[in-house]
Amino acid sequence: MAKKPNSGGRQHTNSTRHPGAVDSAKGRAGRILAKGNKEATYETSVEAESAVLVAVPDKRQADARTQEYLDELAFLAETAGVTVTKRFVQRLDKPDIRTFVGEGKLEEIKAYVQHSGTSMVIFDDDLSPSQLRNLEAELKVKIVDRSLLIIDIFASRAKSATARTQVELAQYQYLLPRLTGLWTHLDKQRGGGVSQRGPGETEIETDRRVVRERIDFLKEKLKDLDRQSHTQRKSRGGVVRVALVGYTNVGKSTIMNLLSRSDVFAENKLFATVDSTVRKIVFDNIPFLLSDTVGFIRKLPTRLIESFKSTLDEIREADLLIHVVDISHPTFEEQMEVVNETLKDIEAADKPMLLVFNKIDQYRADAPASPEFEDMNIDEDEPVRPTLEQLQDTYMAKLHDPVIFISAQERENIDELRALITRHVSKIHMERYPNFIPGFSVEE
């Protein structure tokens, strides 16, 4: 029997695969992603690594705010298993189009990286493909931007088939415009011009096609999974659905465990929850479904919001939202705004909402004040935060929605929280399900 000719027309001498092996879209796309992980900028958690952080804030941004943003970036890095050794800040009207930072700051970062042996540089903003390539060529270490770091954390946390598919889609969408960085070994080969394209460009075009095919496949798979999830949600009948929402690491999963007496994974790291978890709860013979959803964050990559559409449907289709806020965080009001803006983006901002201020046991009035409270300072040289009692009076007075202050960790005011939820769930039952009979079983 005659040998089947090589459909690609080229022999890959550096391949370890069997010569007769045939690439599928999934197999080749997986190898492209693996190659990127190994040689370029697409993996952060294979082994313990050290990193420096880089921020390029606007010149009008306060120093305290810049440090708070870098603290969050450091927490993200820690969650990904990376040790932060130094921070660099450069104030510019706009980032440098070629290397994001200026030449002088780039030389400063390069000198530190070479001297300390740091293996990674993490930027607090998204970098363009050309900026990634230029920075990697200059610094000779792995370059990671904010989106890639968050996607990496999501990849390590995703457990369900839906979440893993969503993360894989986000990874390939991030990879697609950055494929040229994977083929630097072909830079010196001849080619270019009309009818004279070299093997490097052909390889890149082939890989782009394969990645696009994989993206299309994952989108279709997510549509099927979304239909299954929608059918599952419809099968839950007329039970009221309540969703916990909030910034990442504000204690949603801990509250979920307290209210449902379940064992949802919770720890003091960002994005501890990626998969949505739904539990049936009965308060005063009134059943309802409580969902613990993925936390939001500042500059959440758009591709992740798009990929996690089916997960966010738990929020969109909820009858009541419980917005959990970490009141001990110095910029909790900004975090609240980020959550509200994200709810607007997913068309869920008009739903009834309970506002729950968590971690009152960790609130310190003597901690540094955030910029929101600077106008409340008595001593301008020593910024202070308002007391917890002042915040309670302020928020209970200015908000129409119900407000409660709790500590999920210390179980303070949890009974009051249960009573508040029960009152509002019962009201929704009376208004929307007048013929509802308490006590029937619900399959999740």
Salt bridges, closest charged atoms under 4 A:
ASP23 OD1 - ARG17 NH1 3.16
ASP23 OD2 - ARG28 NH1 3.63
ASP23 OD1 - ARG31 NH2 2.08
GLU39 OE1 - LYS35 NZ 3.02
GLU49 OE2 - LYS142 NZ 3.25
ASP58 OD1 - ARG60 NE 2.94
ASP63 OD1 - ARG91 NH2 2.47
GLU68 OE1 - ARG65 NE 3.43
ASP71 OD1 - ARG87 NH1 2.82
GLU72 OE1 - ARG146 NH2 2.74
GLU72 OE1 - ARG298 NE 3.54
ASP93 OD2 - LYS59 NZ 3.95
GLU108 OE1 - LYS105 NZ 3.24
ASP124 OD1 - ARG146 NH1 2.74
ASP124 OD2 - ARG298 NH2 3.28
ASP124 OD2 - LYS299 NZ 3.98
ASP125 OD1 - LYS299 NZ 2.63
GLU138 OE2 - ARG98 NH2 3.38
GLU168 OE2 - ARG214 NH2 2.84
GLU201 OE2 - ARG197 NE 3.62
GLU203 OE1 - ARG10 NH2 2.95
GLU203 OE2 - ARG28 NH2 2.58
ASP207 OD1 - ARG28 NH2 2.51
GLU213 OE2 - ARG209 NH1 3.22
GLU220 OE2 - LYS223 NZ 3.45
ASP224 OD1 - ARG227 NH2 2.13
ASP226 OD2 - LYS309 NZ 3.64
GLU267 OE2 - ARG157 NH1 2.66
ASP313 OD2 - ARG233 NH2 3.55
ASP313 OD2 - LYS309 NZ 3.66
ASP313 OD1 - ARG316 NH2 2.76
GLU314 OE2 - ARG233 NH1 3.99
GLU314 OE2 - ARG236 NH1 3.53
GLU317 OE2 - HIS230 ND1 3.85
GLU317 OE1 - ARG233 NE 2.90
GLU317 OE1 - ARG241 NH2 2.80
ASP319 OD1 - ARG432 NH1 2.38
ASP326 OD2 - LYS359 NZ 3.62
GLU334 OE1 - ARG65 NH1 3.18
GLU341 OE2 - LYS344 NZ 3.56
GLU372 OE2 - ARG65 NH2 3.45
ASP415 OD1 - ARG418 NH1 3.24
